[in-house]
Amino acid sequence: MASKTNMGNFLEDFRLDQEIRHATPRTVGWGDVALYTALYGSRFPVPSADSFSRKLGLKRAPVDDLLTFHVVFGKTVPDISLNAVANLGYAECRWLSPVYPGDSLSAVSRIIGIKENSNRKSGVVYVRSQGYKDGDELVLDYVRWVMVRKRDENAPLAAERVPQPASAVRADQLRIPAGMDFTQYDWTLAGSPHGWEDYAVGEKIDHVDGMTIEEAEHQLATRLYQNTAKVHFDQYRANQANNGQGRRLIYGGHIISLARSLSFNGLGNGAFVAAINGGRHVNPTQAGHTVYAWSEILDKARVDGRGDVGALRVRTVALKDRPAEGFPDKDAEGKYLENVVLDLDYWVLMPRK
């Protein structure tokens, strides 16, 4: 009799151009929003208050952009990364429409690349995933690649291909929410006086604050997104795999949200994350580590026909157990320092004065 339980897909189970419609649509509610705030302490004003958002032309406060990302991402895990060694990176990620409490999110993915590692024990799966609200409105589109175990080291792969995602999302591909008008932006209530004009390409910002990750916290966050990847939850298996010394890995998206929240101190008017150009989880993070962050302004872009909003291309580097003073990054040979856990390149929309 066939097993009724889902063991997840291993590397040899994937096929190029395979399309997967992921299970369990999820309605995002006010409780999700409150819990997300409790987990990360985000203070960006647009997703924090209906009154603030309505003055900008939105019907109410939208869900935090990264909460949308995590829920969509979580839908894909049982089919894509249940047997992951680690999530490796992101590209071509765009937010296309705001999500509001009461909207239901679902996800569809297509396998765009597969490559076996030389050890034949694992390989990399490249996938384009799309998130929809209420069944048919596209709200999120992104590429990620993840290292996945093989079930059988001797199993051949049907075919291999390594895609080449775009190095960056073009500024003219960024989507501004329909009806959004930043001319009524309240700089006092936003908590930061700095607008798009106040930032210079090459400028670096130490976000100063740190946040320690608690064991229960990161697991609560990951369950909130219905992310079922074993490496985040199963301490017994972690011990078995590492001679009794294993630690559960923190979901990489948890680090992204921590870094984004920490970036408020210095980038407080980065109202929306509009796109992720690329990102790497450089080193693992476990409970007990304290996360710090610094950012560099990589580029600035005007928005055609708009004088009220511009785009900043930002690189945010997150660190574990090392403050961001001095902007720790790579060594003289170009290798990341062991404290670096995240290197994220993304666009934010910011009001102009």
C-alpha positions in Angstrom: 0.0 0.0 0.0 1.4 3.4 -1.0 2.3 5.8 1.9 -0.2 8.4 2.7 2.5 10.8 4.1 4.4 13.4 2.2 8.2 12.9 2.4 8.8 15.9 0.0 10.6 15.9 -3.3 14.3 15.0 -3.5 16.6 16.3 -6.2 16.0 13.4 -8.6 12.2 14.0 -8.4 12.3 17.4 -10.1 11.9 17.9 -13.9 12.7 20.9 -16.0 9.7 23.1 -16.8 7.6 21.1 -14.3 4.7 23.3 -12.9 3.6 22.8 -9.4 0.4 24.3 -8.0 1.0 24.5 -4.2 -1.5 23.4 -1.6 -3.3 25.3 1.2 -4.3 28.9 0.2 -3.9 31.2 3.2 -6.1 34.1 4.2 -3.9 36.8 5.8 -5.7 38.4 8.8 -5.1 41.1 11.3 -3.7 38.5 13.7 -0.9 37.8 11.2 -0.1 41.5 11.0 0.0 41.9 14.8 2.2 38.8 15.2 4.5 39.9 12.5 5.0 43.2 14.3 5.6 41.4 17.6 8.2 39.2 16.0 10.2 42.0 14.3 9.2 45.3 15.7 8.8 46.9 12.3 8.0 50.6 12.5 7.5 51.5 8.9 4.4 53.7 8.9 2.5 52.6 5.7 1.8 49.0 7.0 1.3 50.2 10.5 -1.7 52.5 10.3 -4.9 52.7 8.2 -5.0 56.5 8.8 -1.5 57.0 7.5 -2.1 54.8 4.4 -5.5 56.4 3.5 -3.9 59.8 3.2 -1.6 58.3 0.6 -4.5 57.0 -1.5 -4.7 53.4 -0.3 -7.9 51.9 1.1 -6.2 50.9 4.4 -2.8 49.8 5.7 -1.5 47.0 3.5 0.2 43.9 4.8 4.0 44.3 5.2 5.7 43.4 1.9 7.9 40.8 3.5 4.9 39.1 5.3 3.4 38.6 1.8 6.7 37.2 0.6 7.0 34.8 3.6 3.4 33.5 3.2 3.9 32.8 -0.5 7.3 31.3 0.1 5.8 29.0 2.8 3.3 27.6 0.3 6.2 26.4 -1.8 8.2 24.6 0.9 6.4 21.2 1.0 7.0 20.8 -2.7 10.3 22.5 -3.3 12.5 22.6 -0.2 11.2 20.2 2.4 14.4 18.2 1.9 16.6 21.3 1.6 20.1 21.6 2.9 19.9 25.4 2.6 18.1 28.1 0.6 20.9 29.8 -1.4 19.6 32.9 -3.1 17.0 35.1 -4.8 16.6 37.1 -8.0 14.1 38.9 -10.1 11.7 39.4 -7.2 8.9 42.0 -7.7 5.9 43.0 -5.7 3.1 43.8 -8.1 0.1 44.7 -6.0 -0.6 45.4 -2.3 -2.1 42.7 -0.1 -4.6 43.6 2.6 -5.9 41.7 5.6 -8.7 39.5 4.3 -6.9 38.6 1.1 -6.2 35.0 0.4 -2.8 34.0 -1.0 -1.8 31.0 -3.1 1.3 30.0 -5.1 2.4 28.3 -8.3 6.0 27.4 -9.2 7.9 26.3 -12.3 11.2 24.4 -12.2 13.6 26.5 -14.3 16.9 24.7 -13.5 18.5 21.7 -11.9 22.2 21.0 -11.3 23.6 18.0 -9.4 26.6 18.7 -7.0 29.9 17.0 -7.5 29.4 14.9 -4.4 26.2 13.4 -5.9 24.5 13.7 -2.5 22.6 16.9 -3.3 22.1 19.5 -6.0 20.6 22.9 -6.7 17.0 23.4 -7.8 16.1 26.8 -9.5 12.4 27.8 -9.3 10.3 30.7 -10.3 7.4 31.1 -7.9 4.4 33.4 -8.2 2.0 34.5 -5.5 -1.7 35.3 -6.2 -4.3 36.9 -4.1 -7.9 35.7 -4.2 -7.0 33.2 -6.9 -6.1 35.3 -9.9 -4.4 38.6 -9.1 -0.6 38.3 -9.3 1.0 40.0 -6.3 4.5 38.5 -6.2 6.9 37.0 -8.8 10.4 35.8 -7.9 13.2 33.3 -8.6 15.1 31.4 -5.9 17.6 28.5 -5.8 17.9 26.0 -3.1 20.2 23.1 -2.3 18.2 19.8 -2.0 19.3 16.4 -0.9 19.1 13.3 -3.1 17.2 10.3 -2.0 19.5 7.9 -3.9 23.1 9.1 -4.6 23.1 6.8 -7.7 19.9 8.1 -9.2 20.5 9.9 -12.5 18.8 13.3 -13.3 16.6 13.4 -16.3 18.2 16.7 -17.5 20.2 19.6 -16.1 20.2 23.3 -16.8 21.5 26.3 -14.9 19.5 29.4 -15.7 21.0 32.9 -15.7 18.6 35.3 -13.8 18.8 39.0 -14.5 21.4 40.7 -12.3 18.9 43.3 -11.3 15.3 44.4 -11.7 15.3 47.6 -13.8 13.9 50.7 -12.2 11.2 51.0 -14.9 9.9 47.6 -13.9 9.1 48.7 -10.4 5.4 48.8 -9.6 3.9 51.7 -7.6 0.5 50.7 -6.0 -2.4 52.1 -7.9 -3.7 55.4 -6.6 -0.6 55.9 -4.4 0.2 59.6 -3.9 3.1 60.6 -1.6 2.3 64.3 -1.7 0.3 63.9 1.5 3.1 62.0 3.3 3.4 63.0 6.9 7.1 63.3 7.7 6.5 63.9 11.4 4.3 60.8 11.9 6.7 58.8 9.8 9.4 59.3 12.4 12.2 60.2 10.0 12.9 63.5 8.1 15.0 62.0 5.4 13.6 61.7 1.8 14.8 60.4 -1.5 16.9 63.5 -2.1 18.8 63.1 1.1 20.6 59.9 0.1 23.7 59.7 -2.0 25.0 56.8 -4.1 27.8 55.1 -2.1 26.6 56.3 1.2 26.7 53.7 4.0 24.5 53.6 7.0 25.1 51.8 10.3 21.6 50.9 11.6 23.1 50.8 15.1 20.5 48.5 16.8 20.8 44.8 17.4 18.2 42.1 18.0 18.8 38.7 19.6 17.0 35.7 18.1 15.2 33.5 20.6 14.6 29.8 20.0 10.8 30.0 20.3 10.6 33.2 18.3 12.2 31.9 15.1 10.1 28.7 15.2 6.9 30.7 15.8 7.7 33.0 12.9 8.4 30.0 10.5 5.1 28.3 11.6 3.3 31.6 10.9 4.2 31.2 7.3 3.4 27.5 7.2 7.0 26.8 6.2 7.6 23.1 7.0 11.3 22.7 6.2 12.8 20.1 8.6 16.0 22.0 9.2 14.1 24.7 11.1 12.2 22.4 13.5 13.6 19.0 14.1 16.4 19.0 16.7 16.6 15.2 16.8 17.5 15.0 13.1 19.9 17.9 13.5 21.7 16.0 16.2 21.7 12.8 14.1 23.2 14.6 11.1 26.0 16.4 13.1 27.2 13.8 15.7 25.0 15.2 18.4 26.2 18.8 17.9 23.6 19.9 15.4 21.6 23.1 15.7 18.3 24.0 13.9 18.9 26.6 11.2 17.0 29.9 11.3 14.7 30.4 8.2 16.6 32.8 6.0 13.5 35.0 5.6 13.5 35.5 9.4 16.9 37.2 9.0 15.6 39.3 6.0 12.7 40.6 8.1 15.0 41.3 11.1 17.4 43.2 8.8 14.6 45.2 7.2 13.2 46.1 10.6 16.6 47.2 11.9 17.0 49.3 8.7 14.2 51.6 9.9 16.9 53.5 11.9 18.4 55.3 8.9 16.0 54.3 6.2 12.7 55.0 7.9 10.9 56.4 4.9 11.7 53.4 2.7 8.0 52.9 2.4 7.8 49.8 0.2 10.1 47.0 -0.8 9.5 47.1 -4.5 11.9 44.4 -5.7 14.8 42.1 -4.7 17.6 42.1 -7.2 19.6 39.4 -5.5 20.3 38.0 -2.2 22.5 35.4 -0.5 22.3 33.7 2.9 26.1 33.7 3.4 26.5 31.9 6.8 24.0 30.0 9.0 22.2 31.6 12.0 21.0 29.9 15.1 19.0 30.9 18.1 21.0 33.0 20.5 22.8 35.0 17.8 22.3 38.8 17.8 21.6 40.3 14.4 22.9 43.8 13.4 22.7 45.4 10.0 24.2 48.1 7.8 23.2 49.4 4.3 24.8 51.0 1.3 23.0 53.1 -1.3 23.8 51.4 -4.7 21.7 53.6 -7.0 18.9 56.1 -7.2 16.2 56.3 -9.8 13.5 58.8 -10.6 10.0 57.5 -11.5 8.8 58.7 -14.8 6.1 61.4 -14.5 6.3 61.4 -10.7 7.7 64.1 -8.5 6.4 62.6 -5.3 8.3 59.3 -5.2 11.7 57.9 -6.2 13.5 54.6 -5.8 16.6 53.7 -3.9 18.6 50.6 -4.7 19.9 49.4 -1.3 22.4 46.7 -0.3 21.7 45.6 3.3 24.3 43.4 5.0 23.2 41.5 8.2 25.7 40.3 10.8 25.6 37.9 13.7 27.2 38.7 17.0 29.1 41.7 15.5 27.9 45.3 15.5 27.8 47.0 12.2 30.3 49.8 13.1 32.9 50.0 10.4 30.6 48.1 8.0 32.0 44.5 8.3 31.8 42.8 4.9 34.5 40.8 3.0 38.2 40.3 3.7 41.1 41.3 1.4 40.6 38.2 -0.7 36.9 39.0 -1.3 35.6 36.3 1.1 32.7 37.1 3.4 33.6 37.4 7.1 32.2 34.6 9.2 29.9 37.1 10.9 28.1 38.0 7.7 24.8 36.1 7.4 22.9 38.0 4.7 23.8 40.1 1.7 20.6 41.6 0.1 20.3 43.9 -2.9 16.8 45.4 -3.3 14.8 48.5 -4.3 12.7 50.6 -2.0 10.2 53.3 -2.9 10.7 56.5 -0.9 8.8 59.8 -0.9 10.4 62.9 -2.3 10.1 66.3 -0.7 
